[in-house]
Amino acid sequence: MTEQTTGSRPTLEAVAARAGVSRATASRVVNGGAGVRAPLVDKVRKAVEELGYVPNHAARTLVTRRNGAVAVIIAEPEFRIFSDPFFEQQVRGISRELTAHDSQLVLLWVEGPGDHDRIARYLGGGHVDGALAFSLHNDDRLPALIGRTKIPTVFGGRPAAGSDLAVPYVDADNRGGAREAVRHLVSLGRRNIAHIAGPRDQTSALDRIDGYHDVLVDADPGLFCQGDFTEESGARAMAELLDRRPDVDGVFVSNDLMASGALRTLRERGVRVPEDVALVGFDDMASVVGTTEPAMTTVRQDVEGMGRLMVRLLMRLLNEAGGDAPASVITPTTLVRRASA
C-alpha cells in the first residue's frame, strides 16, 4: 500500500498506509467511531499527526451525520453580552467543553424580537448539531421556536413556569443561595434588610426574590427595589432605597454588577459598609468582586462549570438519540464571606 496525497494535502488513504491499517479503520478513528483497539487508535492518531492530516468536513459530515458545530444562543443584546462578565464565564465554559468534544461554537444573540425568526431559520437549516440557549426571558418566543426545529437543545436556566418543552436545563440553586445570603445578614443583627432584584421576566431573579421572602416572610415592600442586572440599575436602586428608607441596614443584591453599583452609591452618600449597611451580592464574578471597596461578600455560583455541564448534557442527547432525555442539573451555591458583610 502506498501513501497517497491530493496535491500537498494528505488523504485518509495516506493515513491508513502510514498506520498500517485499513482505510475503514482509519476512518472510524478519525471520525470518533467505536470498536477500534487502543493500539490501532494510537497508530492512526500518530499517523494523523505526522502527516498533518485534516479531515474533509463534507466527507466527515456524510459519515457521521454531524456538522461538528453547536449554536450558543444568548437571549440578550450585544451591549449586555460584552459588558456582563457572567456571559464571558458561561461562554468560556461552553467553548472549552466543546473543544474537548471537537466541536465548534457558533455564537448567536438577540438584539430584538425580529431576531427570533432569523435564529429559528438558522437552526432549522441543518447548520449545527444542537443548540445551547441561556438568559431566556419569560415572554420569549425563542424557546417555542427552537422546539419546533426539533434540534437537540439544552437551556441554561430553569424555563418559565408553565413551559411545556421537555428540554433539559442547567441552573444554580438560586433560591437556596438567596436564602443563605439573607440568613447571613440576619445573623449579623440587621433588621431592615432590603432586596435589589433582577428583572422579573427571568427565573433566576424570581427564584432569588423567593429566597429573600423565604427568610423575611413579612418583609416591608418599601425595602424592595427593582433592577435589571446592570451596574447602573443597582446604583439607582440603592439611591431610591436610601431616600425611601434611610434606616436600611442590610441589602441583598441579585447580582454582583448591581451590587457594585449599590456600593458606589453608598460610598457617594457617605454610608459606611459594613458598619452602617451590610451588603451581599450574587455570582462571585472575579472581575467585579476583585475591584470593589470594601471586598464584596457574595453568593458563588460556578458559571463556567454550568457552561461545561450544558455541553455534556447536549452531547448525551446527540449520542443517545431516541433515548430518554438526560435529567436537568441544579448546581449548588456557596456564600463567600468578605468585608462588605
ZADO-964758 format. One record per residue (C-alpha): residue in three letters; residue number from 1; y, x, z. Coordinates in nm, 3 decimals, decimal comma. Layout:
% ZADO-964758
  code  pos        y        x        z
   ALA  NUM        Y        X        Z
...
//
This chain:
% ZADO-964758
  code  pos        y        x        z
   MET    1    0,000    0,000    0,000
   THR    2    0,339    0,147   -0,093
   GLU    3    0,673    0,082    0,072
   GLN    4    0,900   -0,137   -0,138
   THR    5    1,274   -0,184   -0,132
   THR    6    1,511   -0,408   -0,319
   GLY    7    1,784   -0,165   -0,423
   SER    8    1,865    0,011   -0,097
   ARG    9    1,753   -0,281    0,117
   PRO   10    1,405   -0,254    0,272
   THR   11    1,177   -0,551    0,224
   LEU   12    0,927   -0,720    0,453
   GLU   13    0,654   -0,557    0,244
   ALA   14    0,802   -0,217    0,330
   VAL   15    0,793   -0,305    0,699
   ALA   16    0,430   -0,414    0,673
   ALA   17    0,334   -0,096    0,490
   ARG   18    0,511    0,128    0,741
   ALA   19    0,345   -0,055    1,033
   GLY   20    0,002   -0,064    0,866
   VAL   21   -0,031   -0,443    0,896
   SER   22   -0,045   -0,735    0,658
   ARG   23    0,272   -0,899    0,530
   ALA   24    0,177   -1,218    0,718
   THR   25    0,152   -1,027    1,047
   ALA   26    0,486   -0,856    0,989
   SER   27    0,643   -1,194    0,909
   ARG   28    0,513   -1,350    1,231
   VAL   29    0,656   -1,067    1,441
   VAL   30    0,992   -1,062    1,263
   ASN   31    1,028   -1,440    1,291
   GLY   32    0,926   -1,459    1,655
   GLY   33    0,586   -1,616    1,599
   ALA   34    0,299   -1,603    1,847
   GLY   35   -0,057   -1,483    1,814
   VAL   36    0,003   -1,114    1,736
   ARG   37   -0,147   -0,847    1,962
   ALA   38    0,105   -0,640    2,158
   PRO   39    0,019   -0,303    1,991
   LEU   40    0,081   -0,453    1,647
   VAL   41    0,406   -0,612    1,763
   ASP   42    0,522   -0,268    1,878
   LYS   43    0,429   -0,112    1,544
   VAL   44    0,617   -0,376    1,346
   ARG   45    0,927   -0,350    1,565
   LYS   46    0,921    0,029    1,530
   ALA   47    0,898   -0,003    1,151
   VAL   48    1,187   -0,252    1,150
   GLU   49    1,399   -0,005    1,345
   GLU   50    1,304    0,297    1,135
   LEU   51    1,369    0,122    0,804
   GLY   52    1,677   -0,069    0,918
   TYR   53    1,520   -0,393    0,801
   VAL   54    1,737   -0,705    0,829
   PRO   55    1,559   -1,040    0,780
   ASN   56    1,679   -1,253    0,490
   HIS   57    1,843   -1,555    0,656
   ALA   58    1,750   -1,804    0,385
   ALA   59    1,388   -1,693    0,380
   ARG   60    1,369   -1,692    0,758
   THR   61    1,507   -2,046    0,771
   LEU   62    1,233   -2,162    0,532
   VAL   63    0,966   -2,005    0,753
   THR   64    1,095   -2,105    1,095
   ARG   65    1,294   -2,417    1,001
   ARG   66    1,566   -2,272    1,223
   ASN   67    1,920   -2,166    1,139
   GLY   68    1,948   -1,924    1,427
   ALA   69    2,278   -2,082    1,535
   VAL   70    2,387   -2,317    1,813
   ALA   71    2,709   -2,520    1,828
   VAL   72    2,909   -2,488    2,151
   ILE   73    3,146   -2,783    2,178
   ILE   74    3,429   -2,777    2,431
   ALA   75    3,598   -3,116    2,453
   GLU   76    3,941   -2,965    2,522
   PRO   77    4,234   -2,848    2,308
   GLU   78    4,279   -2,482    2,219
   PHE   79    4,550   -2,410    2,479
   ARG   80    4,319   -2,522    2,764
   ILE   81    4,026   -2,319    2,640
   PHE   82    4,220   -1,994    2,622
   SER   83    4,421   -2,043    2,942
   ASP   84    4,149   -2,158    3,183
   PRO   85    3,904   -1,882    3,294
   PHE   86    3,638   -2,147    3,360
   PHE   87    3,576   -2,177    2,985
   GLU   88    3,571   -1,800    2,939
   GLN   89    3,298   -1,764    3,200
   GLN   90    3,089   -2,053    3,070
   VAL   91    3,106   -1,929    2,710
   ARG   92    3,022   -1,576    2,827
   GLY   93    2,704   -1,701    2,992
   ILE   94    2,612   -1,908    2,686
   SER   95    2,678   -1,618    2,449
   ARG   96    2,472   -1,370    2,647
   GLU   97    2,174   -1,604    2,671
   LEU   98    2,193   -1,698    2,302
   THR   99    2,197   -1,327    2,214
   ALA  100    1,880   -1,283    2,419
   HIS  101    1,724   -1,556    2,203
   ASP  102    1,853   -1,402    1,877
   SER  103    2,083   -1,698    1,810
   GLN  104    2,448   -1,711    1,710
   LEU  105    2,724   -1,911    1,878
   VAL  106    2,941   -2,146    1,671
   LEU  107    3,244   -2,250    1,878
   LEU  108    3,399   -2,593    1,820
   TRP  109    3,680   -2,751    2,019
   VAL  110    3,859   -3,085    2,023
   GLU  111    4,234   -3,098    1,959
   GLY  112    4,231   -3,476    1,939
   PRO  113    4,020   -3,787    1,869
   GLY  114    4,029   -3,713    1,496
   ASP  115    3,809   -3,408    1,554
   HIS  116    3,517   -3,616    1,682
   ASP  117    3,404   -3,731    1,338
   ARG  118    3,451   -3,382    1,193
   ILE  119    3,228   -3,231    1,462
   ALA  120    2,967   -3,505    1,419
   ARG  121    2,956   -3,442    1,042
   TYR  122    2,911   -3,071    1,101
   LEU  123    2,628   -3,124    1,350
   GLY  124    2,456   -3,368    1,116
   GLY  125    2,483   -3,128    0,822
   GLY  126    2,196   -2,905    0,927
   HIS  127    2,414   -2,601    1,002
   VAL  128    2,288   -2,545    1,358
   ASP  129    1,965   -2,588    1,551
   GLY  130    2,117   -2,756    1,853
   ALA  131    2,435   -2,821    2,049
   LEU  132    2,580   -2,744    2,391
   ALA  133    2,872   -2,968    2,490
   PHE  134    3,084   -2,948    2,803
   SER  135    3,413   -3,057    2,962
   LEU  136    3,340   -3,407    2,834
   HIS  137    3,571   -3,693    2,927
   ASN  138    3,454   -4,040    3,024
   ASP  139    3,623   -4,207    2,727
   ASP  140    3,497   -3,952    2,472
   ARG  141    3,324   -4,088    2,163
   LEU  142    3,172   -3,744    2,120
   PRO  143    2,852   -3,790    2,326
   ALA  144    2,759   -4,106    2,134
   LEU  145    2,836   -3,939    1,800
   ILE  146    2,623   -3,638    1,894
   GLY  147    2,343   -3,874    1,996
   ARG  148    2,343   -4,035    1,651
   THR  149    2,284   -3,698    1,482
   LYS  150    1,954   -3,663    1,677
   ILE  151    2,026   -3,293    1,715
   PRO  152    1,879   -3,136    2,032
   THR  153    2,163   -3,124    2,286
   VAL  154    2,236   -3,017    2,643
   PHE  155    2,550   -3,122    2,829
   GLY  156    2,748   -2,910    3,071
   GLY  157    2,838   -3,151    3,349
   ARG  158    2,694   -3,483    3,456
   PRO  159    2,751   -3,757    3,197
   ALA  160    2,967   -4,053    3,293
   ALA  161    2,806   -4,335    3,488
   GLY  162    2,653   -4,590    3,255
   SER  163    2,577   -4,342    2,977
   ASP  164    2,253   -4,440    2,803
   LEU  165    2,198   -4,100    2,641
   ALA  166    1,881   -3,928    2,758
   VAL  167    2,036   -3,581    2,738
   PRO  168    1,958   -3,310    2,995
   TYR  169    2,257   -3,151    3,165
   VAL  170    2,351   -2,862    3,393
   ASP  171    2,607   -2,916    3,666
   ALA  172    2,716   -2,779    4,003
   ASP  173    2,686   -2,971    4,329
   ASN  174    3,050   -3,078    4,307
   ARG  175    3,025   -3,342    4,576
   GLY  176    2,843   -3,117    4,820
   GLY  177    3,086   -2,832    4,758
   ALA  178    3,382   -3,060    4,823
   ARG  179    3,226   -3,180    5,149
   GLU  180    3,180   -2,821    5,264
   ALA  181    3,543   -2,737    5,180
   VAL  182    3,682   -3,033    5,373
   ARG  183    3,450   -2,979    5,670
   HIS  184    3,577   -2,623    5,688
   LEU  185    3,937   -2,745    5,706
   VAL  186    3,839   -2,995    5,977
   SER  187    3,666   -2,715    6,172
   LEU  188    3,997   -2,525    6,171
   GLY  189    4,157   -2,817    6,358
   ARG  190    4,353   -2,951    6,060
   ARG  191    4,434   -3,321    6,098
   ASN  192    4,636   -3,412    5,789
   ILE  193    4,419   -3,283    5,505
   ALA  194    4,537   -3,359    5,153
   HIS  195    4,347   -3,351    4,826
   ILE  196    4,486   -3,242    4,489
   ALA  197    4,237   -3,396    4,248
   GLY  198    4,138   -3,315    3,892
   PRO  199    4,154   -3,569    3,609
   ARG  200    3,973   -3,892    3,689
   ASP  201    3,813   -3,909    3,344
   GLN  202    3,583   -3,614    3,427
   THR  203    3,280   -3,648    3,651
   SER  204    3,334   -3,311    3,821
   ALA  205    3,672   -3,428    3,951
   LEU  206    3,533   -3,767    4,055
   ASP  207    3,246   -3,604    4,245
   ARG  208    3,490   -3,379    4,432
   ILE  209    3,704   -3,680    4,522
   ASP  210    3,390   -3,849    4,658
   GLY  211    3,305   -3,537    4,860
   TYR  212    3,653   -3,539    5,015
   HIS  213    3,612   -3,904    5,114
   ASP  214    3,259   -3,844    5,247
   VAL  215    3,419   -3,637    5,523
   LEU  216    3,754   -3,817    5,555
   VAL  217    3,641   -4,176    5,519
   ASP  218    3,974   -4,322    5,628
   ALA  219    4,200   -4,064    5,462
   ASP  220    4,561   -4,174    5,419
   PRO  221    4,625   -4,250    5,048
   GLY  222    4,954   -4,065    5,090
   LEU  223    4,754   -3,743    5,126
   PHE  224    4,603   -3,780    4,777
   CYS  225    4,774   -3,639    4,469
   GLN  226    4,662   -3,624    4,106
   GLY  227    4,648   -3,308    3,894
   ASP  228    4,492   -3,214    3,561
   PHE  229    4,317   -2,881    3,637
   THR  230    4,619   -2,674    3,521
   GLU  231    4,822   -2,439    3,740
   GLU  232    5,147   -2,626    3,679
   SER  233    4,995   -2,959    3,781
   GLY  234    4,884   -2,800    4,109
   ALA  235    5,236   -2,674    4,175
   ARG  236    5,387   -3,016    4,104
   ALA  237    5,129   -3,198    4,316
   MET  238    5,187   -2,968    4,613
   ALA  239    5,562   -3,025    4,590
   GLU  240    5,504   -3,401    4,583
   LEU  241    5,277   -3,382    4,887
   LEU  242    5,528   -3,178    5,088
   ASP  243    5,805   -3,425    5,003
   ARG  244    5,591   -3,725    5,087
   ARG  245    5,401   -3,586    5,386
   PRO  246    5,577   -3,285    5,542
   ASP  247    5,316   -3,295    5,822
   VAL  248    5,032   -3,193    5,586
   ASP  249    4,845   -2,902    5,744
   GLY  250    4,547   -2,861    5,511
   VAL  251    4,473   -2,913    5,143
   PHE  252    4,156   -2,912    4,937
   VAL  253    4,237   -2,846    4,571
   SER  254    3,989   -2,943    4,299
   ASN  255    4,000   -2,610    4,112
   ASP  256    4,136   -2,258    4,157
   LEU  257    4,404   -2,284    3,889
   MET  258    4,566   -2,583    4,058
   ALA  259    4,521   -2,411    4,394
   SER  260    4,711   -2,105    4,269
   GLY  261    4,995   -2,336    4,163
   ALA  262    4,987   -2,504    4,504
   LEU  263    5,010   -2,165    4,677
   ARG  264    5,313   -2,079    4,465
   THR  265    5,490   -2,398    4,574
   LEU  266    5,406   -2,337    4,940
   ARG  267    5,547   -1,985    4,915
   GLU  268    5,866   -2,108    4,744
   ARG  269    5,912   -2,371    5,018
   GLY  270    5,869   -2,113    5,293
   VAL  271    5,547   -2,272    5,418
   ARG  272    5,310   -2,017    5,574
   VAL  273    4,946   -2,008    5,460
   PRO  274    4,723   -2,050    5,655
   GLU  275    4,941   -2,080    5,968
   ASP  276    5,121   -2,398    5,854
   VAL  277    4,894   -2,519    5,574
   ALA  278    4,536   -2,404    5,518
   LEU  279    4,416   -2,421    5,157
   VAL  280    4,073   -2,426    4,988
   GLY  281    4,015   -2,419    4,612
   PHE  282    3,708   -2,471    4,394
   ASP  283    3,537   -2,244    4,133
   ASP  284    3,585   -1,887    4,263
   MET  285    3,734   -1,757    3,939
   ALA  286    3,779   -1,381    3,995
   SER  287    4,080   -1,364    3,762
   VAL  288    4,256   -1,629    3,974
   VAL  289    4,147   -1,567    4,335
   GLY  290    4,196   -1,193    4,290
   THR  291    4,568   -1,240    4,230
   THR  292    4,672   -1,496    4,494
   GLU  293    4,861   -1,418    4,813
   PRO  294    4,701   -1,475    5,055
   ALA  295    4,349   -1,434    4,916
   MET  296    4,209   -1,778    4,837
   THR  297    3,926   -1,945    5,025
   THR  298    3,732   -2,142    4,767
   VAL  299    3,402   -2,303    4,675
   ARG  300    3,199   -2,087    4,441
   GLN  301    3,002   -2,229    4,152
   ASP  302    2,803   -1,997    3,923
   VAL  303    2,979   -2,087    3,599
   GLU  304    2,829   -1,808    3,389
   GLY  305    2,484   -1,885    3,528
   MET  306    2,524   -2,250    3,435
   GLY  307    2,603   -2,144    3,078
   ARG  308    2,280   -1,946    3,069
   LEU  309    2,084   -2,241    3,208
   MET  310    2,224   -2,469    2,937
   VAL  311    2,085   -2,235    2,671
   ARG  312    1,745   -2,214    2,841
   LEU  313    1,716   -2,593    2,853
   LEU  314    1,814   -2,614    2,486
   MET  315    1,553   -2,356    2,388
   ARG  316    1,290   -2,562    2,568
   LEU  317    1,400   -2,866    2,369
   LEU  318    1,371   -2,668    2,045
   ASN  319    1,038   -2,505    2,127
   GLU  320    0,875   -2,818    2,268
   ALA  321    0,993   -3,068    2,008
   GLY  322    0,831   -3,405    2,066
   GLY  323    0,753   -3,333    2,429
   ASP  324    0,926   -3,459    2,740
   ALA  325    1,290   -3,355    2,776
   PRO  326    1,343   -3,092    3,047
   ALA  327    1,488   -3,213    3,375
   SER  328    1,859   -3,172    3,437
   VAL  329    1,965   -2,900    3,681
   ILE  330    2,216   -2,919    3,968
   THR  331    2,312   -2,572    4,089
   PRO  332    2,422   -2,502    4,449
   THR  333    2,775   -2,418    4,558
   THR  334    2,891   -2,184    4,835
   LEU  335    3,207   -2,172    5,044
   VAL  336    3,368   -1,827    5,012
   ARG  337    3,598   -1,769    5,309
   ARG  338    3,909   -1,560    5,258
   ALA  339    4,257   -1,558    5,408
   SER  340    4,401   -1,894    5,293
   ALA  341    4,178   -2,100    5,527
//
